[in-house]
Amino acid sequence: MKTKSSEELSQFYYTPDLSSFVRDVRIPDITEEYDPVKSYPSVVDRFYTRYYFVRPEKKDEDHMVLVHSNRICLIGLSPKHVALQKGIASVTYDIGNYDRSKNQVSGKAKKGGMQLQPGTALALVKCIDGSEYKVVSSITGRLIEVNSRIVENPKMMESEGEGYVAIVLPRLDKVETIKASLMTEEQYNEFINQELDQ
């Protein structure tokens, strides 16, 4: 087998074409604009809006709802949730008489998913100290799927975005009502600051 010379292989090497012009305006190469030092917004920051579900009777058990522009919602724990402070040992979707991980949806309309209300239990989180906390659906909608990866790796719940518990699809005509029933990020931060001041 004959080895090709570097000259023959040069056609396969990437060489920036600095002579790209459109209507006499130089278009910079993409590698010129990328700055590896600059911090870019996370996927959550780019595509989701953060909302928070707070129950006054359940102090320090707040939930976070990440709402995508296509109305899909990711339900998870707020970074201030006491379970994340204690450390999560295990997660189970087998609550009561129905294992949420067995939920099946089909078709474009996602038919067959469990109907959820704001207090419906989705998962049970057990902490390192033995305490348990229910993760509830913070909104009304249809359960599309659960995040089975957090069962295998509970530490993943600490990661915003990847640590979601469930994907819920609210009805299109209820999205604005649901958003109004939750706290925005700004309102939640004010709420947390007031709690700290007391």
C-alpha positions in Angstrom: 0.0 0.0 0.0 1.4 3.3 -1.1 1.5 6.2 1.4 0.2 9.4 0.0 2.3 12.5 0.3 1.1 15.4 2.4 0.7 17.4 -0.8 -1.8 14.8 -2.1 -3.6 14.9 1.3 -3.7 18.7 1.6 -7.0 18.8 -0.2 -8.6 17.1 2.9 -7.1 19.6 5.4 -9.1 22.5 6.6 -7.7 25.8 5.5 -9.5 28.9 6.3 -10.7 30.8 3.3 -10.1 34.4 4.2 -11.3 35.6 0.9 -15.0 35.1 1.4 -16.8 38.2 0.3 -20.5 39.0 -0.2 -21.2 42.2 -2.1 -17.7 43.4 -1.4 -18.1 42.8 2.4 -15.6 40.4 3.9 -17.3 37.6 5.8 -15.0 36.4 8.6 -14.2 32.7 9.0 -16.2 31.0 11.8 -12.9 30.1 13.6 -12.0 33.8 13.9 -15.2 34.6 15.8 -15.1 31.7 18.3 -13.6 32.7 21.6 -12.7 29.7 23.8 -12.3 31.9 26.9 -15.7 33.6 26.6 -18.5 32.0 28.5 -21.5 31.3 26.4 -25.1 30.9 27.8 -26.1 27.4 28.8 -28.8 25.4 27.0 -31.2 26.3 29.8 -30.4 30.0 29.5 -30.9 30.0 25.7 -34.0 27.9 25.3 -35.9 27.8 28.6 -37.6 30.3 31.0 -37.3 29.5 34.7 -40.4 29.5 36.9 -40.7 28.3 40.5 -43.5 26.5 42.4 -43.5 27.4 46.0 -45.8 25.8 48.6 -45.9 27.8 51.9 -46.7 24.7 53.9 -43.5 23.0 52.6 -40.7 25.3 53.5 -37.5 24.7 51.5 -39.2 22.2 49.2 -39.5 24.5 46.1 -39.7 23.1 42.6 -38.4 24.6 39.4 -40.3 24.5 36.1 -38.3 25.1 32.9 -40.7 26.3 30.2 -39.6 25.9 26.6 -41.0 28.2 23.8 -42.8 25.1 22.4 -44.6 24.8 25.8 -42.8 21.7 26.9 -42.0 21.9 30.6 -39.2 20.2 32.6 -40.1 19.7 36.2 -37.3 19.5 38.7 -36.1 20.7 42.1 -35.2 24.3 42.8 -31.5 24.8 43.6 -32.6 25.9 47.1 -34.5 22.6 47.7 -33.5 21.0 51.0 -32.9 17.6 49.4 -30.2 19.0 47.2 -28.6 20.6 50.3 -28.6 17.3 52.1 -27.5 15.2 49.2 -29.6 12.7 47.2 -29.1 9.0 47.7 -31.8 7.6 45.5 -34.8 8.4 43.3 -37.8 6.3 42.5 -40.8 6.8 40.3 -42.8 3.9 42.0 -45.2 5.9 44.2 -48.5 4.6 45.5 -50.3 2.4 43.0 -48.7 3.6 39.8 -45.0 3.5 38.6 -44.5 6.8 36.7 -41.6 5.3 34.8 -44.1 2.9 33.1 -46.0 5.9 31.6 -46.4 5.4 27.8 -47.5 8.1 25.3 -48.0 7.7 21.6 -48.6 9.7 18.5 -48.1 13.3 17.6 -50.7 14.4 20.2 -48.9 12.4 22.9 -52.0 10.4 23.9 -52.0 8.1 26.8 -49.9 10.1 29.2 -51.0 10.4 32.8 -52.9 13.6 33.5 -51.2 15.7 36.2 -52.3 18.3 38.7 -50.1 20.7 40.6 -49.9 18.4 43.6 -49.5 15.1 41.8 -46.5 13.1 43.1 -44.0 12.3 40.3 -41.1 10.8 42.2 -39.8 10.1 45.7 -36.3 11.4 46.6 -34.4 9.8 49.4 -31.6 11.8 51.0 -28.3 10.5 52.4 -29.6 11.2 56.0 -32.6 9.0 55.3 -35.2 11.8 54.9 -37.6 11.5 51.9 -39.2 14.2 49.8 -41.9 14.0 47.1 -41.3 15.7 43.8 -44.7 16.9 42.6 -45.9 18.1 39.3 -46.0 21.9 39.7 -48.4 22.3 36.8 -51.5 20.8 35.1 -50.6 18.8 32.0 -49.8 15.4 30.5 -46.8 13.4 31.7 -44.7 12.8 28.6 -41.7 11.0 30.1 -39.6 10.7 33.2 -35.9 11.1 33.4 -34.7 7.5 34.1 -31.1 8.7 34.2 -31.5 10.2 37.6 -32.6 6.8 39.0 -29.2 5.4 37.9 -27.3 8.6 38.9 -29.1 10.6 41.5 -26.3 13.2 41.7 -27.4 14.3 38.3 -30.4 16.1 39.9 -27.9 18.8 41.0 -27.4 19.7 37.3 -29.8 22.3 36.0 -31.5 21.0 32.8 -30.1 17.5 32.9 -31.4 16.9 36.4 -35.1 17.2 35.5 -37.5 14.7 37.0 -40.2 14.7 34.3 -41.3 16.3 31.0 -44.9 17.6 31.2 -46.9 19.0 28.3 -49.6 21.5 29.3 -52.6 22.2 27.1 -52.0 25.1 24.7 -54.8 27.2 26.1 -53.6 26.8 29.7 -49.9 27.8 29.2 -50.3 31.5 30.1 -52.5 30.6 33.1 -49.9 28.1 34.3 -47.1 30.7 33.9 -49.1 33.2 35.9 -49.6 30.7 38.7 -45.8 30.3 39.1 -43.1 32.7 40.3 -40.7 34.1 37.8 -37.0 34.0 38.5 -37.0 37.6 39.7 -40.0 37.0 42.0 -38.5 33.9 43.4 -35.1 35.6 44.2 -37.1 38.4 46.0 -39.0 35.7 47.9 -35.8 33.9 48.9 -34.2 37.2 50.1 -37.3 38.0 52.2 -37.1 34.5 53.7 -33.4 35.1 54.6 -34.2 38.5 56.2 -36.8 37.0 58.6 
